[in-house]
Amino acid sequence: MSNRYAGSYRNGKPNGYGSTSRQDEDYDPYGDGYTSDRYGTPPQRLNPRRPPPESIRTTDFSSPASRSRRPAETSAERQISQVLELIKTEWPSMIQNDSIPVSLALQLLDNSSVGRAHEYRGFKKTHQYLQDSLKNIVHEHHQGFNSSIGTFHKIQGSIQASQKRVRTLKDSLVSSRTSLCATDPELKKLYKFSQMYDDVLQTLNELEDLRTVPDQLEARISEKRFLTAVEVLQIALRKLRRPELDDIGALSDLRSYLANQETALMDILVEELHEHLYLKSPYCQERWQNLAKNQGAYSENYNDSGMLTPFHLVLDTMDLAHPVTEDPAKNPEADTFWYISLVVESLNKLGRLESVVDTLKQRLPVELFSIVNETINEVDLRHPSSLRGGSGNAQGLHIYGSRETQMRADVIYDLLWTLYGKFEAIAEGHRVFHEAIKALIRREGAGNNSSLLGSFKELWNLYQNEIRSLLHNYVTTDADVYQFNSSPRPGAILNGNKDHSKEHLFKFSEADPKSVEMVTEYEALDGIIRTAVPGLTSDSRKTQALNKKSAASKDSRRSAYAGAFENRNAPGSYKSLVEPSVFNMSLLLPPTLVFLQRLKAIVPPGSDLAASTLTSFLDNFLVNVFQPQLDETLSKLSDNVFGEADSFQQDPDWGSVARRPVFKGTTAFFAVVTAFCRMLGTIPHDQALSSLIISQMARYYERCFAWFKSLVAKAQEASAAPQSLRYSAELAIGNGDIQETIKKLWTSDNLSRELIEKEVGLLIMHSKERSLEPSDIIQDRDVISSLCLLYTSMKWLSVRVAGLRHITHFNTDSSQPTLPKNQTRRWTLLNDPNKANGEQQGPVYLPMTQETVQSFDNILSSYEDFASSVLLTLHMEIRCRIVQSLGVALSPTTAPYVLGDQEIKEPDPQILSLNSELVAYDETIVRFLRDRETQFVRTGLGLLINSYLVSNALATQPMNMRGCERMQLNILVLQQNLKNIEAGVDLARAANYYSLFQEGPDSIVEKAKHDKEREGSPISVAEKYTYDELKALVELYYSEQLADPERGIAAAAKRQMGEKVLALSEHMWQS
């Protein structure tokens, strides 16, 4: 038998069967014949193959009883019976239902002792014998098969003809029986003929009238006389429903045509209603353009079409108490409100008004979505994207200049006024639709049918969604700010996994309406519609309809009804004309409030929509969307200002905002604060929003204070040790006598000499207790410049921020829901025409209540105190530098004062270094600080040097005359340098002090005696010294001899020094 696995072992013969002539060859299971042509045309010979062995052909495997019952068999039948018996005998596994041909094939391929490869030739012979037997069966019986087919058709035809004749005979018998029962057939026939002729004449007249109905109907529809068209259609349908016309088969086409026309007329009326309700008709353009222009849109975008009639006057002039009547002399579409009433009346006569209202509600979301997209595209074409003020990847984190803000305002105002003009016109159309239905119900006495009058609330709900979506698209940058959209949509996640099979579906929006295939298909469809339903479309509206339908298919219909608005809450559903930013709120909100205020006059009285609640959704938007976005944007903007690498660098354009250089980050931060305050002036006052700005002010203070500490911090050697500050910063910000003194000195009207002397005395006393190291001094000049900039920046910022202080009587705070809210008042006060038109001139304020202003004042005080601390640090830094440099210069380890007999020509290098540092320091503060701060830093430097050189004279011991000469040279160099810094500086006291050293101890004692004698008379400060100072000078004079290694010289010097000190004490302390 044949199986699908045996073909691989057949030789490649044309007929697909193996040859039996190769009996003497060895078995080759991998021969060349792997092809099979089982379905090829068989050869015309009956048995081209050699028959099976004689034993197989002559063997009769059937029983004698079966042979006696069978009729005479043909040779082909006998042959097929023999081969079947052979297969049952030799290959029994092949006739079983669960036979596995592969198993037998593998056995035939197995050459082992358990395999059956030696039976392969017998298997092939059996297979060939089976094929030949089947062919012989076909060849013997093909003529019988062909003749039976023709005979079957003849028999079937004869039966059908007999049935028809029997049916005809039955009808003839019935008519004959009826004729035989009639008493006077001729009279009855004449009477029936007469009645039939009368009915025929009447029917012909009605048919003549019905014949003209299609033309009349099409004419009325093309003329937009829908009331007449409905009347003609209903009269024709009533005639066609009469029983006497039911049997006229020729009317079936007309009946189906009129039935289609009834549906088509309803569709036409629905489309006409949508054309005028949603401003698709050219007759509606004038009104919404005038509304947009009167509200504030730019007049150059629209033609000046005259004054606009207020809507309440339009309603007063409409006579809705009487049914609408057509006037053939005028264009019905010229008055769009009257035309809406006409369509409503026609739909009511047609009996489809309720279904049309449902259809209107269903299509309302899609139509509004189409209106919004169409408006966005129009505004997009009017405003080139290159002039919109930067739509980059800043994610709304950009403060725009006045020019860019005006460009963005032009785009947003054009979009909003145009869109709200359309929305208002649509609302007016729905109000007329509402009033027309209400008048119909009143005239017909149908009661209060809420299902017909509830469309206006649905319109308002959709308006809320569209406005909220626009606000969201142009204000927020992250979709997850919407708290009520944080949960996944039902069905989006199944068993914790997303349903990816629903992500890639076919959408009509993906089709190209301008492709050749789409245009061809549309033209063919339009031709079919005009042929089947005349009047549904017209050639004059073909192009307009194509553009509108393709636009709706491409943009508007990507969402369906309520689900469209859920998906559109995410950013990106609408094309954004400008970059989303919270600053757009000041541009978006005023036009929106003006539109809502005008919408209140359109809301039908007595409806379930309260006009006082029209702004309630804005409260929800401000609290749940805008405030989190504002907080996030303000934080990100502040982080950008804080994190910029050049935020603590000098602003290159500081001259345009300040009198002295300030930080770039400070001007940027104040620009952020100003922009937010200007924006807060256009939205309802909410203390939660003001608190956000105050918190960012506190953050900026913390950031600046941390940066100040990093500037004045010492280099940290051990990571575990706490980082300490420079000595000047410790004195400036730490509590102590020095800080208190310099604060009094800074806040005094004039720089008090007494306070300066006290400051110098305290500083010298502290320097003796703690020697200053180079790490205690700020060595980097850039740090000094940064400190000066920090002071000017904080001072400038405190003055500017103080100008924002404004106390308001609005105490609304959304962060404290327990407080009462006067929502109606807070919204109505914003309806300012200047704000609606974008004219936001005048000062900028941060509105605060009495409670909020306390935090503001604390921040302002922190700014001022911090600026004072920075200035005190600068004041102390130069003094600490002088003390540290003089300490090094007076130290004998670095500058010994026991010199040889060589002439002293140059001062100490440390003095020269100190002079250069003082000059550089002075240049820095002069460049950045005002005169008052500069004078505060400069004054007292000479007094400090004078006092330090005198009070620390013993630090130079031992000293000889040459060393004293170098000290005098150092004092002279310092004095000449200080004259360029501090006015009227004089180091005469230090110079005179060391001159006494040169004159000797006798002169020192003599001066003490002379001063004691002149105790009552005034003595110059430059010549007045204390006992300790003169005593130190005597000890300094003998310091060289005391340091001599010879004991005798040191002892003599010590004895002489004691005598001079005793004499000095006698003159200084005697009463």
VENKA-V446119 format. One record per pair of residues at least 24 apart in sequence whose ideal C-beta (glycine too) atoms are under 7 Angstrom apart, sorted by the first residue. I is the first residue (numbers start at 1). GAP is how many residues later the second one is. If there is no record, write none. Layout:
I/GAP ; I/GAP
//
This chain:
1/86 ; 1/93 ; 1/126 ; 1/129 ; 2/125 ; 3/98 ; 5/96 ; 5/97 ; 5/100 ; 6/99 ; 6/121 ; 7/29 ; 8/26 ; 10/26 ; 14/26 ; 15/25 ; 15/27 ; 15/28 ; 16/24 ; 17/32 ; 17/111 ; 17/114 ; 18/106 ; 18/110 ; 20/29 ; 20/30 ; 20/105 ; 20/108 ; 23/98 ; 27/90 ; 27/93 ; 27/94 ; 29/80 ; 42/93 ; 46/90 ; 46/93 ; 47/85 ; 47/89 ; 49/79 ; 49/83 ; 52/73 ; 52/77 ; 56/26 ; 56/30 ; 57/25 ; 61/24 ; 74/66 ; 76/57 ; 76/60 ; 76/61 ; 76/64 ; 79/54 ; 79/57 ; 80/53 ; 80/57 ; 83/43 ; 83/46 ; 83/47 ; 83/50 ; 86/40 ; 87/39 ; 90/36 ; 91/35 ; 199/45 ; 203/41 ; 203/42 ; 206/33 ; 210/26 ; 210/29 ; 210/44 ; 214/43 ; 217/44 ; 218/316 ; 218/317 ; 221/44 ; 221/47 ; 221/314 ; 222/313 ; 222/316 ; 224/108 ; 224/109 ; 225/101 ; 225/103 ; 226/43 ; 226/116 ; 226/117 ; 226/120 ; 227/99 ; 227/115 ; 227/118 ; 227/119 ; 227/122 ; 228/98 ; 229/36 ; 230/35 ; 230/116 ; 230/119 ; 230/120 ; 233/25 ; 233/28 ; 233/29 ; 233/32 ; 237/25 ; 260/272 ; 260/273 ; 261/272 ; 264/269 ; 264/272 ; 265/85 ; 266/84 ; 266/86 ; 267/269 ; 268/267 ; 268/268 ; 269/74 ; 269/77 ; 269/78 ; 270/86 ; 270/89 ; 272/71 ; 273/67 ; 273/70 ; 274/89 ; 274/93 ; 276/60 ; 276/63 ; 276/64 ; 276/153 ; 277/149 ; 277/152 ; 277/153 ; 277/156 ; 278/89 ; 278/93 ; 278/148 ; 279/143 ; 279/146 ; 279/147 ; 280/268 ; 281/52 ; 283/50 ; 283/51 ; 283/53 ; 284/52 ; 284/141 ; 287/49 ; 287/138 ; 288/133 ; 288/134 ; 288/137 ; 289/132 ; 291/130 ; 291/133 ; 291/134 ; 292/125 ; 292/126 ; 292/129 ; 295/122 ; 295/125 ; 295/126 ; 295/299 ; 296/117 ; 296/121 ; 296/295 ; 296/540 ; 296/541 ; 297/117 ; 297/120 ; 297/121 ; 297/124 ; 298/116 ; 301/81 ; 301/113 ; 311/117 ; 311/290 ; 311/291 ; 312/289 ; 315/120 ; 320/115 ; 320/116 ; 320/119 ; 321/118 ; 337/95 ; 340/89 ; 340/92 ; 340/93 ; 340/96 ; 341/91 ; 341/95 ; 344/89 ; 344/92 ; 344/93 ; 344/96 ; 348/92 ; 354/97 ; 354/98 ; 357/95 ; 357/98 ; 360/95 ; 361/94 ; 361/97 ; 362/199 ; 364/94 ; 364/95 ; 364/98 ; 365/97 ; 365/196 ; 365/197 ; 365/199 ; 365/200 ; 366/190 ; 366/191 ; 366/195 ; 366/198 ; 368/94 ; 368/98 ; 369/187 ; 369/190 ; 369/195 ; 370/182 ; 370/185 ; 370/186 ; 371/51 ; 372/47 ; 372/94 ; 372/202 ; 373/182 ; 373/183 ; 374/177 ; 375/40 ; 375/43 ; 375/44 ; 375/47 ; 376/39 ; 376/198 ; 376/199 ; 376/201 ; 378/40 ; 379/32 ; 379/35 ; 379/36 ; 379/39 ; 379/198 ; 380/195 ; 380/197 ; 382/32 ; 383/27 ; 383/28 ; 383/31 ; 383/194 ; 388/189 ; 388/190 ; 389/189 ; 390/189 ; 391/187 ; 391/188 ; 394/185 ; 395/82 ; 396/81 ; 396/183 ; 396/184 ; 396/185 ; 396/186 ; 396/237 ; 397/236 ; 397/239 ; 397/240 ; 397/243 ; 399/272 ; 399/273 ; 399/276 ; 408/170 ; 409/178 ; 409/429 ; 411/166 ; 411/167 ; 412/62 ; 412/166 ; 412/172 ; 412/175 ; 412/176 ; 413/174 ; 413/178 ; 413/425 ; 415/162 ; 416/172 ; 416/175 ; 416/176 ; 417/174 ; 420/171 ; 420/175 ; 423/40 ; 423/172 ; 424/171 ; 424/174 ; 424/175 ; 427/32 ; 427/172 ; 427/175 ; 428/174 ; 430/25 ; 430/26 ; 430/29 ; 431/171 ; 431/173 ; 434/170 ; 456/148 ; 456/151 ; 456/153 ; 457/150 ; 457/151 ; 457/152 ; 460/149 ; 464/153 ; 465/100 ; 467/125 ; 468/149 ; 468/153 ; 469/99 ; 469/100 ; 469/105 ; 471/117 ; 471/150 ; 472/97 ; 472/99 ; 472/153 ; 473/98 ; 473/101 ; 473/103 ; 473/107 ; 474/102 ; 474/104 ; 474/106 ; 474/110 ; 474/114 ; 475/105 ; 475/107 ; 475/109 ; 475/110 ; 475/113 ; 475/151 ; 475/154 ; 476/95 ; 476/104 ; 476/149 ; 476/153 ; 477/103 ; 479/91 ; 479/92 ; 481/144 ; 481/147 ; 481/148 ; 482/87 ; 482/143 ; 483/141 ; 485/84 ; 489/77 ; 507/51 ; 508/45 ; 508/49 ; 509/44 ; 509/45 ; 509/48 ; 509/49 ; 513/37 ; 513/40 ; 513/41 ; 522/24 ; 582/47 ; 582/48 ; 582/51 ; 583/92 ; 583/96 ; 585/41 ; 585/94 ; 585/98 ; 586/92 ; 586/93 ; 586/96 ; 587/251 ; 589/93 ; 589/94 ; 590/92 ; 590/240 ; 590/245 ; 590/246 ; 591/245 ; 593/234 ; 593/237 ; 593/238 ; 594/237 ; 594/242 ; 597/234 ; 612/212 ; 615/212 ; 619/204 ; 622/62 ; 623/191 ; 627/61 ; 627/62 ; 627/187 ; 630/59 ; 630/62 ; 631/61 ; 634/42 ; 634/58 ; 634/59 ; 634/62 ; 637/35 ; 638/31 ; 638/34 ; 638/58 ; 638/61 ; 638/62 ; 641/24 ; 641/27 ; 641/28 ; 641/31 ; 642/61 ; 648/59 ; 648/138 ; 650/139 ; 658/138 ; 660/132 ; 660/268 ; 660/270 ; 661/128 ; 661/131 ; 661/267 ; 662/127 ; 662/130 ; 662/131 ; 662/134 ; 663/126 ; 663/130 ; 666/127 ; 666/130 ; 666/131 ; 669/31 ; 670/127 ; 670/130 ; 674/170 ; 677/127 ; 677/167 ; 677/168 ; 677/169 ; 678/162 ; 678/166 ; 680/167 ; 681/163 ; 681/164 ; 682/153 ; 682/158 ; 684/128 ; 684/142 ; 684/143 ; 684/146 ; 685/123 ; 685/125 ; 685/127 ; 685/141 ; 685/162 ; 686/126 ; 686/127 ; 686/128 ; 687/125 ; 687/126 ; 687/161 ; 687/162 ; 687/165 ; 688/125 ; 688/126 ; 688/127 ; 690/156 ; 690/157 ; 690/158 ; 690/162 ; 691/124 ; 691/161 ; 693/153 ; 694/161 ; 694/162 ; 694/165 ; 697/104 ; 697/162 ; 698/161 ; 701/158 ; 701/161 ; 701/162 ; 701/165 ; 704/86 ; 704/90 ; 704/162 ; 705/161 ; 708/82 ; 708/162 ; 711/72 ; 711/75 ; 711/76 ; 712/66 ; 712/161 ; 714/61 ; 715/60 ; 726/50 ; 726/51 ; 726/52 ; 727/45 ; 727/49 ; 727/153 ; 728/145 ; 728/148 ; 728/149 ; 728/152 ; 729/144 ; 731/145 ; 732/137 ; 732/140 ; 732/141 ; 732/144 ; 733/136 ; 737/25 ; 738/24 ; 738/25 ; 738/28 ; 742/130 ; 742/133 ; 742/134 ; 746/122 ; 746/125 ; 746/126 ; 746/190 ; 751/184 ; 751/185 ; 751/188 ; 756/183 ; 756/184 ; 756/187 ; 757/186 ; 759/181 ; 760/180 ; 760/183 ; 760/184 ; 760/187 ; 763/116 ; 763/120 ; 764/183 ; 764/184 ; 764/187 ; 767/116 ; 771/116 ; 772/108 ; 772/111 ; 772/112 ; 772/115 ; 776/104 ; 776/108 ; 777/103 ; 777/104 ; 777/107 ; 778/99 ; 781/139 ; 781/143 ; 784/137 ; 784/140 ; 785/139 ; 785/143 ; 787/83 ; 787/86 ; 787/87 ; 788/86 ; 788/136 ; 788/137 ; 788/140 ; 788/141 ; 789/139 ; 790/80 ; 791/76 ; 791/79 ; 791/80 ; 791/83 ; 792/136 ; 792/137 ; 794/69 ; 794/72 ; 794/73 ; 794/76 ; 795/72 ; 797/66 ; 798/62 ; 798/65 ; 798/66 ; 798/69 ; 801/59 ; 801/62 ; 802/58 ; 804/40 ; 804/41 ; 804/42 ; 805/41 ; 805/48 ; 805/51 ; 806/39 ; 806/40 ; 806/41 ; 806/42 ; 807/41 ; 807/42 ; 807/43 ; 807/46 ; 808/39 ; 808/40 ; 808/41 ; 810/37 ; 811/38 ; 871/62 ; 874/51 ; 874/63 ; 875/61 ; 875/62 ; 878/43 ; 878/59 ; 878/63 ; 879/65 ; 881/36 ; 882/32 ; 882/59 ; 882/62 ; 882/63 ; 883/65 ; 885/25 ; 885/28 ; 885/29 ; 886/59 ; 886/62 ; 886/63 ; 889/81 ; 890/62 ; 890/65 ; 890/66 ; 891/64 ; 892/64 ; 897/59 ; 897/62 ; 897/66 ; 897/69 ; 897/70 ; 898/60 ; 898/61 ; 898/62 ; 898/65 ; 898/142 ; 899/61 ; 899/63 ; 899/64 ; 899/67 ; 900/62 ; 901/61 ; 904/58 ; 904/61 ; 904/62 ; 904/65 ; 907/59 ; 907/62 ; 907/63 ; 907/66 ; 908/58 ; 908/62 ; 911/59 ; 911/62 ; 911/63 ; 915/58 ; 915/59 ; 915/62 ; 918/59 ; 918/63 ; 919/58 ; 922/59 ; 938/43 ; 938/44 ; 939/43 ; 941/37 ; 941/40 ; 941/41 ; 942/36 ; 942/40 ; 942/43 ; 942/44 ; 942/45 ; 945/29 ; 945/42 ; 946/41 ; 946/43 ; 946/44 ; 949/41 ; 950/39 ; 950/40 ; 950/43 ; 950/79 ; 953/79 ; 953/80 ; 953/83 ; 954/78 ; 954/81 ; 954/82 ; 956/80 ; 957/79 ; 957/82 ; 958/81 ; 958/82 ; 958/85 ; 959/77 ; 959/80 ; 959/81 ; 960/80 ; 961/37 ; 964/30 ; 964/33 ; 964/34 ; 967/27 ; 968/26 ; 988/34 ; 989/32 ; 989/33 ; 992/30 ; 992/31 ; 993/32 ; 993/40 ; 996/37 ; 997/36 ; 997/39 ; 997/40 ; 1000/37 ; 1001/33 ; 1001/36 ; 1001/59 ; 1004/26 ; 1004/29 ; 1004/30 ; 1004/60 ; 1005/55 ; 1005/58 ; 1005/59 ; 1005/62 ; 1008/56 ; 1008/59 ; 1008/60 ; 1009/58 ; 1012/55 ; 1012/56 ; 1027/41 ; 1030/34 ; 1031/30 ; 1031/33 ; 1034/26 ; 1034/27 ; 1034/30
//
